[in-house]
Amino acid sequence: MNDTITQTRLSMRLDAYLREYTGKKVSKDHLYREEWDTVWQVADFARTKSTLTPELIDDVRIVLKKL
């Protein structure tokens, strides 16, 4: 999954989820805020290493929907 096109597409999805998260204006004491922070950090780190996977992106999406 390290090819450039796949990584670019996954990165674009990750950016879209971040925009959606930002638009929600989640409070710091929200029940799932810590879970979001954790999954976001893992995905963002994977993006910097070009090791994003669809599973990581799905984890971000799932937590985002909980917020």
Summary of the structure (lengths in Angstrom):
residues: 67
radius of gyration: 11.9
end to end distance: 28.6
largest distance: 38.2
contacts: 171
relative contact order: 0.22
helix: 75%
strand: 0%
